[in-house]
Amino acid sequence: MDNINNNFDSIDKLKKRKIDMDHFDDFNETFDIKHKKVDNDECLRKVKYGSTSLSHSPKNVDNRNDSDQLPSDNEKKNFTFNALTSPTVELLSNVNIGQEDDNVNKLNTKETIDWKCLLMKVEDLEDKITNKVCLNIAILNKTWMENINETKCIYQSKINELILRINELERKNAEITEENQAVIKEKHDLEIKLILAQNKKLELFGVQSKNVLKLENKKINGIMNEGNQSCDGQMGQPNEDKIIDISVQNGQIEKHSELAQNLNIRHDSYGAYLEKISEINFNQDSSIPASLKKEMPPMLPVAKLTHEITMRRERRCNIIVKGLKPTIGDLTENIKEIIERKTGIKPEIKSVKVIKPGVLLEMKSLAHKLEIMRRRRSLRVMNIILEDDLTRREQLVQRWLEKIAEEDKKLGKDTIVSFFKIKQDGVWKLWNERTGQLVIDERPPSNNIPVIIVNEALQSN
């Protein structure tokens, strides 16, 4: 690029010189010299602009009628320029006679010819530089395009690799999900087998207890027979003690038998319950859209489930109030006044805390909270909303149930969503936290009080 800039500077200088020489050509063309034979070898003129000094050969003295004397001042004033006789023209080289054109010969000096040659060289140089610059620009454009195409290919290959990686991860995720489902199913099967084994063990224990009872009865009968056969007809003291001990053991055996029967009943019912859950969980439920099965909340481990239950018990008496306008005065008293005026219930508030969504109220009792929540619609006139203080897990499950209801409504189905349960095709289904599945609600109709139901087994524990 530096060489190109230097070449352009040289061209500018030559163009400037060309302009000066163009003025010289105009001067030659303005004063045409008529054809006159001149000896080129002997004639050499020197001219200094603004003066009348002249040196020339003796052959041309008579033709101009002048001498070697310098003109006077008056002659300078009365001087009239003549191209043929003017001493103010400086010829920079030997005079060459031009070819005759309409009886007029134009003066071509060596300087003019050299300038024209130089001009041709400059034009050639301009063409060469222009061609070279165009070639360099074309090479640069080609290089840039190649770099752009190469970069484009690299990024396209990376995009393809990422797409393949995403597809592979989705495939692995599907495989892991299937494996998890298989493990969960196997776990339930093992639990059922364990319960059946325990039931079998209890049955054997009951049979063994009956056999022991029969043996003890035989011993008692033998001792009683021995006592009856005594000479005095009275039972001895040692035999009487044995009978008492055996009677106590017999009572304990009867208690153990009753306990075993109760355990058998409970384990049978629990085994049937697990079999029912397993059947519901692993038969593909067509009521859940395929797109939402992947979004189903995962089953919680025992430790997290225990922590979740503890958090729910701590929040069961809480109410979140949204839409309250800032007022002057005590916040607690203002909330009490609004709730009492709209619901007709005097709230018993234990504590008030301002949180990000609104205001958190802790009520003194669960029954009092439920009574207020039943009449919360009367507060919507003031754009005040009362909500339960749900954990993140509860919010996740509730949003998932609402998405199922939205998909069903798009298909024209009548679906109702309540807290932790959903009604599809006239059947209520509960969310079971232990199994992480929707199960059919077979409980008798309640008094419509929203209660957090985790699992019957957990409640019993």
Secondary structure, DSSP 8 states (H G I E B T S, - for coil): -HHHHHHHHHHHHHHHHHHHHHHHHHHHHHS-EE-----TTT------TT-------GGGHHHHT--SS---HHHHHT----TTT-TT---SS--B----BTTEE--B-HHHHHHHHHHHHHHHHHHHHHHHHHHHHHHHHHHHHHHHHHHHHHHHHHHHHHHHHHHHHHHHHHHHHHHHHHHHHHHHHHHHHHHHHHHHHHHHHHHHHHHHHHHHHHHHHHHHHHHHTSTTSS--HHHHHHHHHHHHHHHHHHHHHHHHHHHHHHHHHHHHHHHHHHHHHHS--TTS-HHHHTTS-----HHHHHHHHHHHHHHTTEEEEE-----SS-HHHHHHHHHHHHHS----EEEEEE-SSSEEEEES-HHHHHHHHHTGGGGGGGT-EEEE---HHHHHHHHHHHHHHHHHHHTT--EEEETTEEEETTEEEEEETTTTEEEE--S----S-------HHHHH-
